[in-house]
Amino acid sequence: MIRVSVDKLEKNGMIGVQEGGNNVLLVKVDSNYFALGDICPHKKCKLHTGTLKGNQVICPCHGATFDVTTGILQAWFKSFPPFLIKLIAKIGIMNVKTYKCAVSGDEILIET
């Protein structure tokens, strides 16, 4: 279990946290918290150093885009047609793991 103070995260912000060998990206979209793997499956870049746009995080290395609510790949190289992105996402080879998280008092609890 990873514990993070709610004060560590601003609205529509994200941070990377590490504990017990787990690299977790913690995201706050509006008043909702989401936790997912912080390492992009493609080039192993840390997603928390990328960009958050709405409920999508964009990898800083190659622009792969993931839905923070599901961890599912949304976009990758611009040359990839949408049907290929959907196929890759369905197979799951480029999706990132999601973790359950909840607010308890002044902490966000992440189940790893």
PyRosetta script that sets phi, psi and omega in degrees:
from pyrosetta import init, pose_from_sequence

init()
pose = pose_from_sequence("MIRVSVDKLEKNGMIGVQEGGNNVLLVKVDSNYFALGDICPHKKCKLHTGTLKGNQVICPCHGATFDVTTGILQAWFKSFPPFLIKLIAKIGIMNVKTYKCAVSGDEILIET")
pose.set_psi(1, 127.5)
pose.set_omega(1, 175.7)
pose.set_phi(2, -102.1)
pose.set_psi(2, 135.3)
pose.set_omega(2, 178.7)
pose.set_phi(3, -117.4)
pose.set_psi(3, 129.2)
pose.set_omega(3, 179.8)
pose.set_phi(4, -132.0)
pose.set_psi(4, 133.4)
pose.set_omega(4, 177.2)
pose.set_phi(5, -65.5)
pose.set_psi(5, 138.2)
pose.set_omega(5, 179.2)
pose.set_phi(6, -62.3)
pose.set_psi(6, -22.5)
pose.set_omega(6, 179.2)
pose.set_phi(7, -69.7)
pose.set_psi(7, -15.8)
pose.set_omega(7, -178.1)
pose.set_phi(8, -74.5)
pose.set_psi(8, -15.6)
pose.set_omega(8, -172.3)
pose.set_phi(9, -125.5)
pose.set_psi(9, 126.1)
pose.set_omega(9, 175.0)
pose.set_phi(10, -87.0)
pose.set_psi(10, 162.0)
pose.set_omega(10, 175.9)
pose.set_phi(11, -57.8)
pose.set_psi(11, 133.2)
pose.set_omega(11, -178.6)
pose.set_phi(12, 58.5)
pose.set_psi(12, 43.1)
pose.set_omega(12, 177.9)
pose.set_phi(13, -126.2)
pose.set_psi(13, 174.6)
pose.set_omega(13, 179.5)
pose.set_phi(14, -152.5)
pose.set_psi(14, 151.9)
pose.set_omega(14, 176.2)
pose.set_phi(15, -142.4)
pose.set_psi(15, 155.7)
pose.set_omega(15, 173.3)
pose.set_phi(16, -99.4)
pose.set_psi(16, 136.0)
pose.set_omega(16, 176.3)
pose.set_phi(17, -129.2)
pose.set_psi(17, 146.0)
pose.set_omega(17, 179.0)
pose.set_phi(18, -127.1)
pose.set_psi(18, 137.7)
pose.set_omega(18, 173.8)
pose.set_phi(19, -164.2)
pose.set_psi(19, 133.7)
pose.set_omega(19, 176.6)
pose.set_phi(20, 57.1)
pose.set_psi(20, 35.0)
pose.set_omega(20, 179.8)
pose.set_phi(21, 81.4)
pose.set_psi(21, 1.4)
pose.set_omega(21, 178.3)
pose.set_phi(22, -98.1)
pose.set_psi(22, 129.3)
pose.set_omega(22, 172.9)
pose.set_phi(23, -103.7)
pose.set_psi(23, 112.0)
pose.set_omega(23, -173.4)
pose.set_phi(24, -120.7)
pose.set_psi(24, 136.4)
pose.set_omega(24, 173.2)
pose.set_phi(25, -97.4)
pose.set_psi(25, 120.8)
pose.set_omega(25, 177.3)
pose.set_phi(26, -107.2)
pose.set_psi(26, 127.0)
pose.set_omega(26, -173.2)
pose.set_phi(27, -126.3)
pose.set_psi(27, 140.0)
pose.set_omega(27, 171.8)
pose.set_phi(28, -117.8)
pose.set_psi(28, 115.7)
pose.set_omega(28, 176.1)
pose.set_phi(29, -112.3)
pose.set_psi(29, 115.3)
pose.set_omega(29, -172.0)
pose.set_phi(30, 56.9)
pose.set_psi(30, -115.2)
pose.set_omega(30, 178.7)
pose.set_phi(31, -110.3)
pose.set_psi(31, 13.2)
pose.set_omega(31, -178.3)
pose.set_phi(32, -104.8)
pose.set_psi(32, 141.5)
pose.set_omega(32, 179.0)
pose.set_phi(33, -108.0)
pose.set_psi(33, 141.7)
pose.set_omega(33, 177.6)
pose.set_phi(34, -137.3)
pose.set_psi(34, 145.4)
pose.set_omega(34, 178.5)
pose.set_phi(35, -129.2)
pose.set_psi(35, 134.0)
pose.set_omega(35, 178.7)
pose.set_phi(36, -150.4)
pose.set_psi(36, 170.7)
pose.set_omega(36, 179.0)
pose.set_phi(37, -58.3)
pose.set_psi(37, 139.0)
pose.set_omega(37, -176.8)
pose.set_phi(38, -91.7)
pose.set_psi(38, -4.5)
pose.set_omega(38, -175.7)
pose.set_phi(39, -108.7)
pose.set_psi(39, 123.9)
pose.set_omega(39, 177.4)
pose.set_phi(40, -67.7)
pose.set_psi(40, 132.3)
pose.set_omega(40, -179.3)
pose.set_phi(41, -64.7)
pose.set_psi(41, -19.5)
pose.set_omega(41, -175.4)
pose.set_phi(42, -78.5)
pose.set_psi(42, -64.8)
pose.set_omega(42, -175.8)
pose.set_phi(43, -116.6)
pose.set_psi(43, 10.9)
pose.set_omega(43, 176.7)
pose.set_phi(44, 64.1)
pose.set_psi(44, 27.2)
pose.set_omega(44, 177.3)
pose.set_phi(45, -78.3)
pose.set_psi(45, 152.7)
pose.set_omega(45, 179.9)
pose.set_phi(46, -82.7)
pose.set_psi(46, 119.3)
pose.set_omega(46, -175.8)
pose.set_phi(47, -65.6)
pose.set_psi(47, -28.0)
pose.set_omega(47, -178.0)
pose.set_phi(48, -66.8)
pose.set_psi(48, -13.6)
pose.set_omega(48, 175.9)
pose.set_phi(49, -91.4)
pose.set_psi(49, 2.9)
pose.set_omega(49, 179.1)
pose.set_phi(50, -88.5)
pose.set_psi(50, -150.6)
pose.set_omega(50, -175.5)
pose.set_phi(51, -122.3)
pose.set_psi(51, 138.0)
pose.set_omega(51, 175.0)
pose.set_phi(52, -103.9)
pose.set_psi(52, 123.3)
pose.set_omega(52, 176.5)
pose.set_phi(53, -127.7)
pose.set_psi(53, 105.0)
pose.set_omega(53, -176.2)
pose.set_phi(54, 64.3)
pose.set_psi(54, -123.7)
pose.set_omega(54, 178.6)
pose.set_phi(55, -102.0)
pose.set_psi(55, 24.5)
pose.set_omega(55, 179.3)
pose.set_phi(56, -123.6)
pose.set_psi(56, 136.7)
pose.set_omega(56, 174.7)
pose.set_phi(57, -107.1)
pose.set_psi(57, 136.2)
pose.set_omega(57, -177.9)
pose.set_phi(58, -109.7)
pose.set_psi(58, 124.1)
pose.set_omega(58, 179.7)
pose.set_phi(59, -62.6)
pose.set_psi(59, 135.2)
pose.set_omega(59, -178.5)
pose.set_phi(60, -72.8)
pose.set_psi(60, -16.5)
pose.set_omega(60, -175.1)
pose.set_phi(61, -86.0)
pose.set_psi(61, -49.4)
pose.set_omega(61, -174.8)
pose.set_phi(62, -133.7)
pose.set_psi(62, 9.0)
pose.set_omega(62, 175.2)
pose.set_phi(63, 78.8)
pose.set_psi(63, 10.5)
pose.set_omega(63, 175.4)
pose.set_phi(64, -60.4)
pose.set_psi(64, 138.1)
pose.set_omega(64, -176.0)
pose.set_phi(65, -118.7)
pose.set_psi(65, 131.7)
pose.set_omega(65, -177.8)
pose.set_phi(66, -123.4)
pose.set_psi(66, 141.5)
pose.set_omega(66, 173.6)
pose.set_phi(67, -76.8)
pose.set_psi(67, 120.9)
pose.set_omega(67, -176.4)
pose.set_phi(68, -71.1)
pose.set_psi(68, -17.6)
pose.set_omega(68, 179.8)
pose.set_phi(69, -81.4)
pose.set_psi(69, -23.3)
pose.set_omega(69, -176.3)
pose.set_phi(70, -126.2)
pose.set_psi(70, -19.8)
pose.set_omega(70, -174.9)
pose.set_phi(71, 79.3)
pose.set_psi(71, 3.9)
pose.set_omega(71, -174.7)
pose.set_phi(72, -82.6)
pose.set_psi(72, 135.4)
pose.set_omega(72, 176.2)
pose.set_phi(73, -58.0)
pose.set_psi(73, 131.5)
pose.set_omega(73, 179.8)
pose.set_phi(74, -110.7)
pose.set_psi(74, -32.4)
pose.set_omega(74, -179.5)
pose.set_phi(75, -157.0)
pose.set_psi(75, 157.6)
pose.set_omega(75, 177.8)
pose.set_phi(76, -142.3)
pose.set_psi(76, -130.0)
pose.set_omega(76, 179.1)
pose.set_phi(77, -62.4)
pose.set_psi(77, 139.8)
pose.set_omega(77, -178.5)
pose.set_phi(78, -60.5)
pose.set_psi(78, -24.5)
pose.set_omega(78, -179.4)
pose.set_phi(79, -77.7)
pose.set_psi(79, -11.8)
pose.set_omega(79, 179.5)
pose.set_phi(80, -79.5)
pose.set_psi(80, 125.4)
pose.set_omega(80, 177.5)
pose.set_phi(81, -69.5)
pose.set_psi(81, 153.7)
pose.set_omega(81, -177.7)
pose.set_phi(82, -53.8)
pose.set_psi(82, -37.3)
pose.set_omega(82, -178.9)
pose.set_phi(83, -63.8)
pose.set_psi(83, -33.3)
pose.set_omega(83, 179.5)
pose.set_phi(84, -71.4)
pose.set_psi(84, -39.7)
pose.set_omega(84, 176.1)
pose.set_phi(85, -60.1)
pose.set_psi(85, -45.3)
pose.set_omega(85, -180.0)
pose.set_phi(86, -62.8)
pose.set_psi(86, -40.2)
pose.set_omega(86, 178.7)
pose.set_phi(87, -64.7)
pose.set_psi(87, -46.0)
pose.set_omega(87, 178.6)
pose.set_phi(88, -61.0)
pose.set_psi(88, -42.8)
pose.set_omega(88, 179.2)
pose.set_phi(89, -64.4)
pose.set_psi(89, -40.7)
pose.set_omega(89, -179.4)
pose.set_phi(90, -65.1)
pose.set_psi(90, -41.2)
pose.set_omega(90, 177.8)
pose.set_phi(91, -65.9)
pose.set_psi(91, -34.0)
pose.set_omega(91, 175.4)
pose.set_phi(92, 93.4)
pose.set_psi(92, 3.7)
pose.set_omega(92, -175.2)
pose.set_phi(93, -72.0)
pose.set_psi(93, -17.0)
pose.set_omega(93, 179.5)
pose.set_phi(94, -118.0)
pose.set_psi(94, 8.1)
pose.set_omega(94, 177.4)
pose.set_phi(95, -81.2)
pose.set_psi(95, 156.5)
pose.set_omega(95, 175.6)
pose.set_phi(96, -109.3)
pose.set_psi(96, 148.5)
pose.set_omega(96, -178.3)
pose.set_phi(97, -66.3)
pose.set_psi(97, 143.6)
pose.set_omega(97, 173.7)
pose.set_phi(98, -108.8)
pose.set_psi(98, 155.2)
pose.set_omega(98, 179.7)
pose.set_phi(99, -126.5)
pose.set_psi(99, 146.2)
pose.set_omega(99, 174.6)
pose.set_phi(100, -72.7)
pose.set_psi(100, 138.1)
pose.set_omega(100, 175.0)
pose.set_phi(101, -142.1)
pose.set_psi(101, 153.4)
pose.set_omega(101, -179.1)
pose.set_phi(102, -153.0)
pose.set_psi(102, 153.3)
pose.set_omega(102, 176.5)
pose.set_phi(103, -92.1)
pose.set_psi(103, 131.8)
pose.set_omega(103, 175.9)
pose.set_phi(104, -133.3)
pose.set_psi(104, 106.2)
pose.set_omega(104, -176.7)
pose.set_phi(105, 66.3)
pose.set_psi(105, -121.3)
pose.set_omega(105, 179.8)
pose.set_phi(106, -105.1)
pose.set_psi(106, 21.7)
pose.set_omega(106, 179.4)
pose.set_phi(107, -126.0)
pose.set_psi(107, 151.0)
pose.set_omega(107, 170.3)
pose.set_phi(108, -103.1)
pose.set_psi(108, 125.6)
pose.set_omega(108, -178.6)
pose.set_phi(109, -104.2)
pose.set_psi(109, 125.6)
pose.set_omega(109, -179.4)
pose.set_phi(110, -114.6)
pose.set_psi(110, 121.6)
pose.set_omega(110, 177.5)
pose.set_phi(111, -83.3)
pose.set_psi(111, 117.1)
pose.set_omega(111, 178.9)
pose.set_phi(112, -112.6)
pose.dump_pdb("model.pdb")
